[in-house]
Amino acid sequence: MGHLITLATSLNQWALDFQGNYERIMASIAIAKSRGATLRVGPELEIPGYGCYDHFLEGDTVLHSWEVLAKILSSDETMGIVCDFGMPVVHKNVIYNCRIIVHDKKILLIRPKMWLANDGNYRELRYFTPWAKHRQWEDHYLPRIIQAVTKQVKVPFGDAVVSTADTCIGVELCEELFTPASPHILMGLDGVEIFTNSSGSHHELRKLYRRVELIKEATLKLGGIYLYANQQGCDGDRLYYDGCAMIAVNGRVVAQGTQFSLTDVEVVTATIDIEDVRAHRATSSRSNQAAASERYHRVEVDFALTSGKFEEVKEEDMVGIISSKTIPVRFHTPEEEIALGPACWLWDYLRRSRTQGYFVPLSGGIDSCATTVIVYSMCRLVVEAANRGEQQVISDARRITGEPDGSDYVPTDPKEFCRRIFHTCYMGTENSSNETRQRAKQLADAIGSYHVDLNMDTIVTAVRSLFALATGGFRPQYRSQGGTNAENLALQNIQARLRMVLAYMFAQLLPWVRGKNGGLLVLGSANVDESLRGYLTKYDCSSADINPIGGISKTDLKKFIAYAGDAFDLPILESFLDAVPTAELEPITETYVQSDEADMGMTYDELSVFGRLRKVEKCGPYSTFTKLVHEWGSYLSPLQIAEKVKLFYFEHARNRHKMTTLTPAYHAESYSPDDNRFDLRPFLYPSRFPWQFKKIDEVAEALPDRSNPSSAKVKQE
């Protein structure tokens, strides 16, 4: 007796885009109804957009959300279906993050969020207050614009459930799934059979598995149907919400939407038999616990979710309908995640900023290479979507490429589309090698970008001459030419910062050179490990408009480049993997070639370890040392480990100020050092940590050296 139930919708909402958000919500309802669905669930705060941040404190945001809801309720699209919408609601002068359950132009229940996300990228307690009256409800008096539509003066507000003619629906909101005592447990024991979860969960490499396991576990012991909706896309900030709308029945995943997509509206539907839940729950232990459970207030609605029969759905509307058969969950590899997540984020940013393309200073190194390949991946996704006939993508592509009104242009080739919207430039100096220059040109040719090759020695020389003129003849020299460390560093920084100036000049004027209007967005290419260590020049070419790889480690970027070489048919990428990472800011001599890892005093792999210990495992210098003694002690002595730990924390501390100006970057890594949103730490430190480092030295002196067995034996004797 299978019946259609809409799983959820993945919507690409945009913070404060009330008109666009309304249109996408209405499209999702229409698609759901066309498939015979009787329950539609949307992502968290879908009406104003999840990422409004401090705008949630403005009365305008709440007002416009009610206005949009009134417009939705006025439509006949909401007839004959239960819909679950998200928006902020002010109840008794307190702002709550709420779900509003409606049916036939009536509000059934306003359910406020009880456990708020307030870690990492989330600051919900800054805007909202959690509902603290569990299993309690009270009257909420509706604004007059809603009363005029629904003819209701007040509706239930609180922790209650909705009882239909054939089942019972309970709401669990995003973070509540991740809490130790999730609401679905108590609701399920009180007879709730369908759980909806409206989420604003962001993408992070290797994160999806945890979310999927929690969704499966939510109904494995308890029994039930779990409907998970998530936002998909960039809604105006560093995060990409990775969709993956899902339905689980009794611990089995039976439907899954895409994780990464350029589509603005995705609706996933499934055929569900509610009797499966009742059979699963027919166990003595569950029944004993249920019999003693506390009751929830039930808001009754004279409507049956199972009233729509599967066979009544038209054949042309069968697309996307999935039976309750268990399916294997799709997990992308980290390399695929890097290819897809930042690419979708870049497309959203490009089309919503209404600029004409991207510009990358292409150095011939692996970081700018990765940024470039991600843009090419975006072009591939645009072409794939256009080939599927997705009109929104085609329309955006025509506008971005400057096609006139009425044009029939459709992007059909990634290289052709890339040449229209992507610009690269190699900015060489006397310190640059022919190898990096050639790699940059070959990569640009392979993907089709509009490429410029230049030497900037005359500009660098002019700045050095100006300094000498202003200081009465002091002319800085490189270290290899007898200069001091201060001179050597200043000359490197001159080159790096001049590249940033040139990048913005070319980004503003290259469209003009090509006979087009508008400007380009400059993309950065500093990886998460370089930012963590501070191995970058403040306001150099790492300073850009946005950075697609700023939250990705060097280790993962190398794996991505290896993957993309085959997946995108780009054999030139092999040469980037073989090259030694170098800034090429110092002269190359017979005995010296600048190397990133030599300059930093640590490897990129070691930086990743430091990053995770510092941020994810919440370690200070001393606890980092004690953990690494166990992890690295088989091949490094305690004294060597101590020196590495002290060097990292010293360099991280003294360069921390650079994070205050870090280019807004796609968030992809749990140890991102982004000062502006994710990593809230001081930027003025006692960088030599005298107390902490002294303790490390004392312990390191006393510990046996496991990397040298003979040394350990002497210490023991």
Disulfide bonds with the S-S distance in Angstrom:
none
